[in-house]
């Protein structure tokens, strides 16, 4: 199955971002992609660099203008499309939400980001309520998609629960980058850690992993920090963590890969990790810390 990851660069405003997305989805479909994945919060800037009440005006209901635009793209180009939105669920209640559209434009699933960071330049706890939909794969014509979002990618528990619920691939729309002030060696360590932990999820669960990131520099609107240099590096691995495709660190691009749906079954027969789990011995995972 041919898939496409749209490594996104912020284009200036919502209309420009959606136009760029529509053009990329059309190109991906013309090149034979059946599944297209977009980066985290792709319709606007990464606004979480600051805590500002006015930024809540960016949020939309689902259905809403952006989700309807994504549905049209999926329908027009006959692709399964994974998008990412700032969801206004109710007055004062907001989520970082992924939506999945079938190739006829029908919205077939929603995932609300479960793990919410609060780091310098990533003040997401100010904006997003943690998700309440759990770790449930979304059934589509291209398989059962285990959709997670960005900070979720550091948590093996999330990947495992998606795998145990029958996910056939793990998908991570992402917005992660460097502090431009960090030295080169620290930047390299961070990027390598990001890639390595997700390859580990592929290996431990024998599933393909699709990680789709933003790219390019976005200034801190407050001027307090040096801004964020999103490192791109979107990638696809197979179920043994092998790279199937990887994007660069500097440019927006469409990354293509071929995923073989039947390989998970083959690999799990060789590496039966799920068979050998000691589910009788893992109670400690339900504790914050073991003293």
Backbone bond lengths (Angstrom), bond angles and torsions (degrees), N, CA, C in turn:
res aa  C-N    CA-C-N  psi(-1)  N-CA   C-N-CA  omega(-1)  CA-C   N-CA-C  phi
1 X - - - 1.467 - - 1.518 109.46 -
2 X 1.309 115.83 130.88 1.465 120.62 -179.06 1.523 109.07 -88.98
3 X 1.329 115.82 130.22 1.457 121.55 179.27 1.522 108.98 -124.54
4 X 1.333 115.45 160.66 1.464 121.09 179.04 1.516 109.14 -137.88
5 X 1.334 116.16 133.09 1.461 123.38 173.14 1.521 107.95 -108.77
6 X 1.331 116.97 127.40 1.461 121.84 -179.11 1.528 108.18 -95.59
7 X 1.330 116.51 98.09 1.470 121.30 177.70 1.524 107.54 -75.55
8 X 1.319 116.11 113.09 1.465 123.35 -163.20 1.521 112.74 -100.79
9 X 1.325 115.58 139.01 1.467 122.69 169.50 1.525 107.85 -116.29
10 X 1.334 116.53 130.62 1.464 120.73 179.71 1.519 110.12 -57.57
11 X 1.354 115.66 128.23 1.461 121.23 -171.73 1.519 113.87 -99.06
12 X 1.339 118.92 -9.86 1.455 119.45 176.75 1.510 114.87 133.76
13 X 1.345 117.66 -49.31 1.459 121.07 176.22 1.524 108.31 -151.17
14 X 1.325 115.97 176.91 1.465 120.24 -174.67 1.525 111.73 -60.68
15 X 1.324 117.18 -44.81 1.465 119.78 -178.71 1.520 111.38 -61.09
16 X 1.328 116.72 -43.21 1.459 119.94 179.49 1.528 111.71 -67.28
17 X 1.323 116.27 -39.84 1.460 119.46 178.47 1.523 111.47 -64.14
18 X 1.325 117.32 -44.12 1.457 119.63 -179.50 1.523 111.41 -68.62
19 X 1.337 116.76 -33.48 1.464 119.22 176.32 1.524 110.49 -65.21
20 X 1.332 115.86 -42.54 1.468 119.39 177.89 1.520 110.54 -64.27
21 X 1.328 116.92 -40.31 1.457 120.71 178.39 1.519 110.87 -63.60
22 X 1.331 116.99 -45.49 1.465 120.24 179.76 1.524 111.34 -60.01
23 X 1.328 116.60 -41.25 1.459 120.15 178.84 1.533 110.69 -64.52
24 X 1.340 117.08 -42.20 1.459 120.82 -179.44 1.530 111.13 -67.33
25 X 1.319 117.78 -40.65 1.465 120.62 178.69 1.524 109.89 -63.45
26 X 1.328 117.07 -41.79 1.462 120.57 178.07 1.521 111.20 -61.25
27 X 1.336 116.84 -43.13 1.467 120.45 178.87 1.518 111.12 -64.62
28 X 1.334 116.17 -42.95 1.459 120.18 -179.85 1.523 111.05 -61.65
29 X 1.334 116.10 -43.84 1.463 119.76 179.18 1.522 111.02 -64.26
30 X 1.328 116.97 -41.65 1.463 120.82 178.52 1.525 111.38 -62.45
31 X 1.325 116.19 -28.73 1.461 121.05 178.62 1.526 112.80 -88.32
32 X 1.326 116.78 8.17 1.455 120.49 170.88 1.506 116.40 96.90
33 X 1.337 118.53 9.33 1.463 119.72 -179.72 1.525 110.97 -71.58
34 X 1.328 116.07 138.15 1.469 121.98 174.99 1.519 111.36 -100.36
35 X 1.341 116.66 -24.67 1.458 123.50 179.36 1.518 108.05 -128.36
36 X 1.345 116.72 130.14 1.465 122.24 179.30 1.521 108.16 -124.71
37 X 1.327 116.07 130.33 1.465 122.33 -178.89 1.521 109.49 -117.03
38 X 1.328 116.48 133.46 1.463 123.18 179.13 1.526 109.91 -105.52
39 X 1.325 116.15 159.01 1.460 121.61 -179.26 1.525 111.11 -76.33
40 X 1.319 115.86 169.70 1.457 122.02 -178.80 1.527 111.16 -66.44
41 X 1.354 116.13 132.34 1.466 123.47 173.71 1.530 111.53 51.99
42 X 1.323 115.52 46.38 1.466 122.60 -171.27 1.519 114.24 -72.94
43 X 1.324 119.33 -12.90 1.468 119.50 -176.35 1.526 113.53 -84.73
44 X 1.334 117.29 -4.04 1.461 120.11 179.88 1.507 111.51 -150.95
45 X 1.327 117.10 -170.73 1.461 120.09 174.89 1.522 109.69 -72.90
46 X 1.320 116.50 166.41 1.463 119.33 170.95 1.535 106.58 -80.25
47 X 1.329 115.65 91.58 1.463 122.38 -169.39 1.529 112.74 -78.29
48 X 1.340 117.90 -7.98 1.462 120.45 -174.41 1.524 113.32 -78.51
49 X 1.332 118.32 7.75 1.463 120.11 174.38 1.520 111.73 -68.29
50 X 1.339 116.88 -19.15 1.466 121.52 179.94 1.525 109.30 -133.55
51 X 1.316 116.19 159.66 1.460 122.00 172.25 1.526 107.60 -103.59
52 X 1.327 115.89 107.29 1.465 120.67 -175.46 1.521 109.07 -144.09
53 X 1.337 118.80 121.72 1.464 120.62 -178.37 1.524 113.79 -55.39
54 X 1.321 118.04 -33.18 1.458 119.97 -177.99 1.527 112.57 -63.61
55 X 1.328 117.70 -23.02 1.461 119.90 -178.83 1.533 111.95 -66.82
56 X 1.328 117.38 -21.04 1.462 118.87 177.19 1.530 111.79 -63.34
57 X 1.329 117.53 -19.46 1.460 120.38 177.80 1.524 112.03 -63.72
58 X 1.323 117.63 -16.72 1.466 120.49 178.79 1.528 112.09 -74.25
59 X 1.321 118.12 -19.31 1.460 121.57 -173.91 1.532 110.76 -70.24
60 X 1.333 114.81 150.53 1.460 121.74 -179.77 1.522 109.50 -133.71
61 X 1.309 114.47 154.34 1.458 119.44 170.30 1.533 109.29 -73.58
62 X 1.321 114.61 162.95 1.458 121.33 173.34 1.530 106.99 -126.51
63 X 1.332 119.05 115.35 1.463 128.64 0.80 1.533 111.55 -65.57
64 X 1.314 114.32 155.51 1.448 122.71 178.64 1.514 108.21 -167.74
65 X 1.330 117.85 -175.63 1.466 120.09 -174.02 1.522 114.66 -56.42
66 X 1.337 117.19 -45.34 1.466 118.29 -176.78 1.519 111.46 -72.97
67 X 1.326 117.87 -43.04 1.463 118.78 178.67 1.522 111.29 -63.21
68 X 1.317 117.31 -35.25 1.461 119.78 177.62 1.525 111.32 -68.47
69 X 1.339 116.56 -35.99 1.462 119.78 175.99 1.524 110.54 -64.26
70 X 1.336 117.44 -41.94 1.460 120.71 178.19 1.526 110.94 -65.28
71 X 1.315 116.90 -38.96 1.463 120.08 178.01 1.528 110.81 -61.23
72 X 1.329 116.77 -40.25 1.469 119.92 178.16 1.530 111.07 -63.43
73 X 1.341 116.65 -40.40 1.467 119.74 178.69 1.524 110.49 -61.70
74 X 1.327 116.31 -45.59 1.462 120.03 -179.95 1.525 110.71 -61.22
75 X 1.319 116.02 -44.07 1.463 120.54 -177.95 1.524 111.30 -68.13
76 X 1.318 116.89 -45.75 1.461 120.60 -176.45 1.520 111.88 -64.46
77 X 1.326 116.32 -37.59 1.468 119.89 -173.45 1.521 113.33 -105.02
78 X 1.344 116.33 2.53 1.460 121.94 174.31 1.521 112.11 56.46
79 X 1.343 115.58 48.81 1.455 121.34 177.08 1.526 109.21 -125.46
80 X 1.320 115.73 152.30 1.463 120.84 165.88 1.525 106.47 -80.15
81 X 1.324 116.26 128.69 1.464 121.45 -171.22 1.526 110.68 -124.73
82 X 1.334 116.35 128.66 1.462 122.47 175.64 1.513 108.10 -108.07
83 X 1.344 117.13 117.45 1.455 122.65 -179.11 1.521 111.06 -117.91
84 X 1.345 115.90 176.87 1.465 121.76 -175.88 1.518 108.88 -141.10
85 X 1.331 116.46 130.16 1.464 121.28 -172.86 1.526 111.69 -135.48
86 X 1.331 114.89 154.02 1.464 123.14 168.01 1.517 105.27 -90.03
87 X 1.336 116.36 103.51 1.455 121.35 -171.62 1.516 112.36 -91.21
88 X 1.319 115.97 128.84 1.465 122.48 169.19 1.520 107.16 -96.28
89 X 1.322 115.80 101.33 1.454 120.67 -176.56 1.524 112.22 -82.08
90 X 1.321 115.35 -38.96 1.469 122.93 -179.91 1.520 106.47 -162.09
91 X 1.342 118.77 167.18 1.465 118.93 176.66 1.524 111.30 -54.30
92 X 1.322 116.47 121.82 1.450 121.20 178.61 1.519 115.04 80.31
93 X 1.332 118.11 5.51 1.465 121.52 -177.30 1.530 108.69 -128.70
94 X 1.337 115.37 114.71 1.461 121.41 -172.35 1.531 109.88 -133.14
95 X 1.325 115.62 150.03 1.456 121.46 179.31 1.526 110.54 -135.17
96 X 1.324 114.71 157.25 1.461 123.08 167.53 1.530 105.38 -96.03
97 X 1.319 117.17 107.74 1.461 121.84 -162.27 1.519 111.92 -125.41
98 X 1.325 115.64 134.46 1.462 121.56 171.51 1.524 108.45 -100.04
99 X 1.325 115.32 141.64 1.458 121.26 177.99 1.521 108.63 -125.87
100 X 1.324 115.78 146.60 1.457 121.72 -179.17 1.517 108.94 -122.93
101 X 1.326 115.33 130.40 1.457 122.20 -179.93 1.517 109.81 -116.36
102 X 1.339 114.89 134.47 1.462 120.46 175.05 1.526 109.37 -73.51
103 X 1.321 117.20 168.80 1.466 120.08 -175.02 1.524 113.98 -73.21
104 X 1.333 117.23 1.45 1.468 120.27 169.87 1.524 111.38 -103.78
105 X 1.344 117.21 7.79 1.454 121.48 178.99 1.512 114.73 89.49
106 X 1.314 118.47 -3.10 1.460 121.54 178.90 1.523 110.40 -72.70
107 X 1.333 116.77 133.68 1.456 119.65 173.59 1.519 107.97 -77.75
108 X 1.341 116.48 117.38 1.462 120.52 -173.89 1.520 113.16 -107.66
109 X 1.331 117.22 -7.41 1.449 117.58 179.83 1.504 113.42 -171.75
110 X 1.338 114.56 160.04 1.461 122.85 -179.75 1.523 108.31 -140.18
111 X 1.316 115.40 141.95 1.468 120.98 173.09 1.523 107.47 -133.36
112 X 1.326 116.37 129.97 1.464 121.39 176.36 1.518 109.67 -103.99
113 X 1.310 116.44 126.45 1.464 122.67 -175.49 1.528 110.57 -51.58
114 X 1.313 115.25 127.03 1.465 121.10 -174.12 1.528 113.06 -89.35
115 X 1.325 117.31 -42.15 1.461 121.70 -178.34 1.525 108.02 -99.33
116 X 1.316 116.78 123.61 1.463 121.91 -174.14 1.521 109.30 -116.46
117 X 1.338 118.31 118.79 1.466 120.25 -178.37 1.522 112.52 -80.35
118 X 1.319 115.03 163.11 1.461 121.87 171.95 1.521 107.25 -149.39
119 X 1.310 115.46 81.10 1.461 123.36 -177.40 1.524 108.38 -124.18
120 X 1.338 118.07 163.31 1.471 119.32 174.31 1.520 111.33 -53.97
121 X 1.334 115.45 122.88 1.457 121.05 -179.00 1.516 114.22 86.79
122 X 1.343 117.61 -8.00 1.472 122.44 -179.62 1.531 108.61 -134.40
123 X 1.331 115.41 66.79 1.464 120.80 -173.71 1.531 110.61 -88.58
124 X 1.315 115.74 61.84 1.460 119.51 -172.31 1.524 113.24 -78.78
125 X 1.322 117.42 -25.31 1.469 118.05 179.53 1.528 112.08 -64.60
126 X 1.306 116.91 -23.62 1.462 120.58 176.62 1.534 110.37 -66.59
127 X 1.333 116.69 -32.23 1.462 120.77 -172.11 1.525 114.32 -102.74
128 X 1.329 118.05 -36.34 1.454 120.32 -165.56 1.521 112.26 -113.81
129 X 1.326 115.67 130.52 1.451 122.29 168.33 1.526 108.45 -79.22
130 X 1.337 118.93 135.90 1.472 119.50 177.87 1.518 111.56 -56.75
131 X 1.322 115.19 145.94 1.455 120.71 -177.21 1.521 112.89 -63.16
132 X 1.329 115.24 157.00 1.463 121.56 -178.37 1.525 112.17 -131.11
133 X 1.341 116.14 17.27 1.464 120.11 -178.83 1.521 112.46 -100.21
134 X 1.334 116.64 -3.73 1.449 119.69 178.92 1.519 112.56 73.64
135 X 1.321 114.65 -163.86 1.466 121.89 -176.45 1.526 108.37 -112.40
136 X 1.324 114.60 81.46 1.457 121.19 -176.22 1.527 109.92 -117.23
137 X 1.325 118.42 121.04 1.474 119.62 175.97 1.522 111.37 -62.47
138 X 1.321 114.16 156.07 1.462 121.60 -177.81 1.524 108.49 -111.61
139 X 1.316 116.37 121.50 1.464 121.89 -177.51 1.525 110.31 -77.53
140 X 1.318 116.64 127.72 1.464 122.65 177.16 1.525 108.74 -137.74
141 X 1.322 115.26 175.88 1.464 120.07 179.14 1.522 112.20 -70.65
142 X 1.345 117.97 -13.03 1.469 120.72 178.11 1.523 111.64 -105.84
143 X 1.327 117.01 8.87 1.454 120.49 177.19 1.511 112.40 124.70
144 X 1.340 114.98 -179.49 1.463 122.35 179.52 1.526 108.44 -90.56
145 X 1.323 115.15 113.38 1.460 121.36 -171.80 1.525 110.32 -96.06
146 X 1.328 116.08 122.25 1.457 121.34 174.55 1.515 108.99 -90.24
147 X 1.321 117.00 86.67 1.463 122.36 -174.97 1.524 109.53 -87.33
148 X 1.322 116.11 124.81 1.455 124.85 174.56 1.520 106.75 -128.60
149 X 1.330 119.10 174.98 1.469 120.09 -175.98 1.526 110.36 -137.08
150 X 1.309 116.92 122.04 1.460 127.41 167.45 1.526 113.72 41.70
151 X 1.321 119.57 -101.79 1.467 122.11 -173.27 1.530 112.09 -54.85
152 X 1.341 116.95 -25.42 1.467 120.75 174.62 1.524 111.54 -57.62
153 X 1.352 116.58 -23.40 1.460 119.49 -171.89 1.528 113.08 -69.64
154 X 1.326 117.79 -13.84 1.464 121.11 179.53 1.530 112.17 -87.30
155 X 1.309 118.36 -4.07 1.461 122.03 -170.93 1.523 110.84 -110.47
156 X 1.339 117.65 108.09 1.471 119.51 178.75 1.522 112.52 -63.04
157 X 1.352 117.11 -25.67 1.457 119.69 179.51 1.536 111.03 -61.92
158 X 1.331 116.68 -40.61 1.464 120.33 -179.21 1.520 110.99 -64.89
159 X 1.333 116.20 -46.38 1.460 119.91 178.60 1.522 111.03 -61.43
160 X 1.343 116.72 -43.50 1.462 120.34 -178.51 1.519 111.55 -63.29
161 X 1.337 116.67 -44.38 1.464 119.14 -178.76 1.522 111.29 -64.62
162 X 1.328 117.47 -37.27 1.460 119.38 174.37 1.530 110.73 -62.66
163 X 1.327 116.68 -42.66 1.464 120.18 179.20 1.532 110.91 -63.06
164 X 1.345 116.77 -44.44 1.463 120.30 -178.95 1.528 111.51 -64.96
165 X 1.332 117.01 -26.40 1.469 120.87 178.83 1.524 112.23 -85.81
166 X 1.343 116.39 2.00 1.462 118.80 173.72 1.509 116.24 101.40
167 X 1.338 118.77 13.06 1.464 120.05 176.57 1.522 110.20 -59.14
168 X 1.322 116.16 142.23 1.459 121.97 178.46 1.517 112.28 -104.36
169 X 1.308 117.01 -8.78 1.460 123.23 170.14 1.516 107.79 -160.37
170 X 1.335 116.69 156.34 1.462 122.70 177.14 1.516 108.26 -108.82
171 X 1.338 116.43 132.16 1.462 122.33 -174.21 1.521 108.68 -126.50
172 X 1.351 115.77 126.49 1.464 121.52 -176.98 1.528 111.22 -124.56
173 X 1.348 119.39 92.02 1.471 119.33 165.27 1.530 108.44 -63.78
174 X 1.342 116.88 135.40 1.464 120.21 -165.23 1.518 112.04 -142.38
175 X 1.346 115.59 149.58 1.469 123.05 168.13 1.526 106.49 -137.57
176 X 1.315 116.16 97.01 1.467 120.06 -178.04 1.520 109.03 -142.69
177 X 1.332 115.22 141.58 1.456 118.26 -177.46 1.516 111.74 -158.44
178 X 1.320 113.79 -173.57 1.449 122.05 -178.40 1.521 111.36 -94.19
179 X 1.317 116.16 150.25 1.457 122.08 160.16 1.529 105.95 -75.58
180 X 1.345 118.78 118.47 1.466 119.96 -177.32 1.519 113.65 -57.18
181 X 1.339 117.31 -18.86 1.449 119.88 179.76 1.513 115.09 -83.61
182 X 1.330 117.81 -11.08 1.459 120.01 179.87 1.524 110.74 -72.41
183 X 1.317 118.33 147.02 1.465 120.89 177.24 1.523 110.85 -66.72
184 X 1.323 115.05 159.00 1.460 120.69 -175.80 1.525 112.22 -56.62
185 X 1.321 117.58 -40.06 1.453 119.81 -176.60 1.525 111.89 -67.66
186 X 1.349 117.25 -34.87 1.458 120.18 176.48 1.529 110.21 -69.38
187 X 1.314 117.11 -41.12 1.458 120.18 176.84 1.522 110.95 -59.20
188 X 1.324 116.66 -43.36 1.465 120.55 179.89 1.522 110.99 -62.93
189 X 1.344 117.57 -40.95 1.463 120.60 179.71 1.525 111.01 -62.98
190 X 1.332 116.57 -41.64 1.462 119.63 -178.18 1.526 111.17 -65.20
191 X 1.302 116.85 -47.54 1.472 120.32 179.87 1.528 110.73 -62.54
192 X 1.315 117.19 -43.68 1.461 120.30 179.78 1.524 111.53 -62.96
193 X 1.338 116.82 -38.57 1.464 120.11 178.09 1.524 110.78 -64.19
194 X 1.322 115.93 -41.52 1.475 121.37 179.29 1.525 110.97 -60.61
195 X 1.295 117.12 -43.86 1.464 121.20 179.23 1.526 110.20 -68.84
196 X 1.340 116.29 -44.53 1.458 120.45 -173.81 1.519 112.32 -64.64
197 X 1.332 117.68 -43.47 1.461 118.80 -176.85 1.523 110.65 -64.79
198 X 1.327 118.11 -35.92 1.461 119.58 -179.73 1.524 111.94 -75.16
199 X 1.325 116.90 -34.65 1.464 119.02 172.43 1.531 109.89 -62.11
200 X 1.342 116.31 -34.71 1.456 120.07 176.13 1.516 112.24 -62.46
201 X 1.346 117.33 -38.85 1.464 120.22 177.29 1.528 110.35 -62.61
202 X 1.338 116.22 -39.44 1.462 119.78 177.87 1.521 110.55 -61.04
203 X 1.335 116.33 -46.96 1.461 121.06 -177.62 1.527 110.87 -66.16
204 X 1.323 117.15 -48.95 1.465 121.11 -173.64 1.521 112.53 -65.72
205 X 1.343 116.22 -26.37 1.467 120.35 -177.42 1.520 112.91 -112.90
206 X 1.349 116.79 -1.43 1.472 121.75 179.66 1.527 111.45 55.18
207 X 1.338 114.96 45.74 1.465 120.69 -178.62 1.529 110.34 -128.94
208 X 1.331 117.52 147.54 1.458 118.98 167.88 1.522 110.52 -62.86
209 X 1.325 116.20 146.48 1.460 122.79 176.07 1.519 108.86 -122.54
210 X 1.345 115.91 132.57 1.456 122.98 177.78 1.518 107.65 -119.94
211 X 1.327 117.86 114.04 1.462 123.05 179.94 1.518 108.91 -116.33
212 X 1.329 117.40 115.86 1.464 122.21 -174.36 1.530 109.59 -117.18
213 X 1.331 117.04 111.92 1.459 122.52 -172.15 1.530 112.22 -109.17
214 X 1.341 114.54 161.96 1.462 121.78 167.13 1.522 109.31 -74.89
215 X 1.335 115.62 169.99 1.453 120.60 176.15 1.523 108.30 -148.47
216 X 1.328 116.72 154.53 1.454 120.64 176.19 1.514 113.53 101.03
217 X 1.319 115.71 165.44 1.466 122.28 -178.47 1.517 110.77 -87.05
218 X 1.349 115.53 136.49 1.460 121.70 173.16 1.528 107.73 -130.64
219 X 1.313 115.83 122.13 1.457 121.50 -176.22 1.524 111.21 -70.52
220 X 1.320 115.80 151.64 1.464 122.71 171.62 1.528 106.97 -76.51
221 X 1.344 118.69 115.71 1.464 120.06 -177.88 1.525 113.38 -58.62
222 X 1.325 117.43 -26.97 1.464 120.45 -179.16 1.518 112.44 -79.59
223 X 1.329 116.72 -18.27 1.456 120.94 -177.14 1.516 114.19 76.18
224 X 1.329 117.61 4.85 1.458 120.93 -177.66 1.525 111.37 -74.51
225 X 1.333 116.16 -43.08 1.464 120.24 -177.62 1.529 109.67 -105.40
226 X 1.319 114.66 178.69 1.466 120.67 179.20 1.520 112.51 -83.81
227 X 1.334 117.72 4.12 1.452 120.78 -179.18 1.515 111.77 87.76
228 X 1.334 115.82 -170.42 1.459 121.82 -177.74 1.521 109.68 -125.44
229 X 1.307 115.53 131.84 1.455 121.88 174.46 1.528 107.10 -107.57
230 X 1.325 116.36 94.48 1.461 120.08 -177.34 1.516 109.36 -67.65
231 X 1.347 115.95 132.75 1.457 119.41 -166.13 1.525 114.43 -93.96
232 X 1.346 118.29 8.17 1.456 117.88 177.59 1.516 110.82 56.40
233 X 1.344 116.20 -122.82 1.471 122.03 175.97 1.525 112.69 63.51
234 X 1.340 116.99 22.58 1.462 119.78 176.80 1.522 109.38 -51.26
235 X 1.341 116.50 145.53 1.460 117.95 -176.59 1.518 110.96 -153.03
236 X 1.334 113.23 163.91 1.459 122.48 174.88 1.521 107.29 -131.08
237 X 1.331 116.37 131.61 1.455 120.41 173.31 1.520 109.82 -118.51
238 X 1.326 114.82 158.93 1.448 120.96 170.25 1.509 110.87 -86.66
239 X 1.339 118.18 -176.02 1.466 122.04 -172.86 1.522 115.21 -74.62
240 X 1.318 118.33 0.02 1.461 121.11 170.51 1.526 111.43 -112.32
241 X 1.338 115.48 16.60 1.452 121.05 178.88 1.510 113.98 80.52
242 X 1.326 117.76 5.26 1.462 120.65 -177.92 1.530 110.05 -73.73
243 X 1.341 116.92 137.30 1.450 120.54 178.42 1.526 110.32 -68.77
244 X 1.330 115.37 127.75 1.461 121.35 171.69 1.522 111.03 -100.44
245 X 1.327 116.75 -27.01 1.466 121.74 177.51 1.514 108.03 -167.82
246 X 1.350 116.06 150.05 1.462 120.28 177.29 1.525 109.34 -150.43
247 X 1.338 116.03 135.22 1.462 122.20 -179.65 1.525 110.56 -90.54
248 X 1.314 115.47 169.23 1.452 121.53 178.39 1.513 112.65 -81.09
249 X 1.331 115.78 -177.27 1.460 121.87 -174.15 1.525 113.55 -101.42
250 X 1.333 118.52 -4.56 1.459 119.05 -168.48 1.525 115.46 -122.70
251 X 1.328 118.76 -24.34 1.452 120.19 -170.49 1.525 112.35 -121.48
252 X 1.340 115.54 149.54 1.457 120.25 168.09 1.524 108.17 -66.60
253 X 1.324 115.99 141.27 1.459 119.20 179.48 1.515 109.87 -162.44
254 X 1.326 114.83 165.72 1.452 122.02 172.13 1.523 106.91 -103.61
255 X 1.311 115.79 121.49 1.454 121.50 -178.65 1.524 108.63 -103.37
256 X 1.315 116.42 125.38 1.460 121.70 -178.94 1.525 110.46 -108.43
257 X 1.322 115.28 148.76 1.456 120.82 173.87 1.523 108.57 -153.09
258 X 1.319 115.00 156.38 1.464 122.29 174.23 1.519 108.03 -107.32
259 X 1.326 116.48 121.88 1.454 122.40 179.71 1.524 108.40 -110.36
260 X 1.320 116.33 131.61 1.462 121.70 179.55 1.527 108.90 -98.74
261 X 1.342 118.00 105.80 1.465 120.00 -173.89 1.525 114.06 -58.52
262 X 1.308 118.92 -31.73 1.458 120.53 -175.86 1.518 115.74 -78.46
263 X 1.331 118.50 -7.14 1.453 119.61 -173.64 1.529 113.39 -70.95
264 X 1.323 117.33 -28.62 1.468 119.14 178.33 1.518 110.51 -58.49
265 X 1.315 117.01 -45.15 1.463 120.25 178.55 1.524 110.78 -60.32
266 X 1.310 117.67 -42.91 1.467 121.16 -179.83 1.526 110.91 -63.14
267 X 1.334 116.53 -45.93 1.461 120.16 -176.43 1.521 110.95 -68.66
268 X 1.331 117.58 -38.45 1.465 119.84 -179.58 1.521 112.01 -67.04
269 X 1.304 118.24 -24.24 1.465 119.64 175.05 1.528 110.37 -72.29
270 X 1.327 116.63 -30.40 1.465 120.79 178.24 1.521 112.23 -84.07
271 X 1.324 116.20 -38.92 1.465 123.11 -177.86 1.534 108.22 -121.54
272 X 1.325 118.70 82.77 1.470 121.11 -172.87 1.529 112.77 -82.25
273 X 1.321 115.45 62.33 1.467 119.59 -177.82 1.527 112.23 -60.55
274 X 1.334 117.18 -39.64 1.465 119.37 -177.68 1.528 110.38 -67.41
275 X 1.319 117.77 -34.97 1.467 121.13 178.52 1.523 111.86 -61.50
276 X 1.337 115.76 -39.33 1.465 120.67 -170.06 1.522 113.95 -95.10
277 X 1.316 117.82 8.75 1.455 119.93 177.21 1.524 110.17 -65.42
278 X 1.339 116.76 137.45 1.456 122.06 178.48 1.519 109.22 -95.45
279 X 1.328 115.45 76.53 1.458 119.56 -175.26 1.525 112.49 -66.18
280 X 1.332 116.79 -14.72 1.459 120.78 177.17 1.521 112.00 -79.84
281 X 1.340 118.12 -8.76 1.469 120.90 -171.12 1.521 113.85 -119.83
282 X 1.322 118.06 11.60 1.468 120.68 -172.23 1.525 113.79 -107.61
283 X 1.318 119.22 17.76 1.467 120.71 -177.40 1.530 111.96 -57.19
284 X 1.328 116.79 -31.33 1.453 119.62 -178.39 1.512 114.36 -61.22
285 X 1.322 117.44 -20.09 1.459 120.25 178.88 1.529 112.11 -66.00
286 X 1.305 117.06 -17.67 1.461 120.72 179.38 1.517 112.44 -87.60
287 X 1.334 117.40 4.07 1.458 121.33 178.71 1.535 109.36 -107.21
288 X 1.331 115.62 148.51 1.456 120.98 179.02 1.519 111.12 -64.90
289 X 1.335 116.37 -39.39 1.457 121.71 -178.76 1.518 107.32 -159.96
290 X 1.340 117.02 147.09 1.465 120.96 179.45 1.511 108.51 -106.94
291 X 1.314 116.14 109.40 1.470 121.41 -177.42 1.534 110.64 -74.04
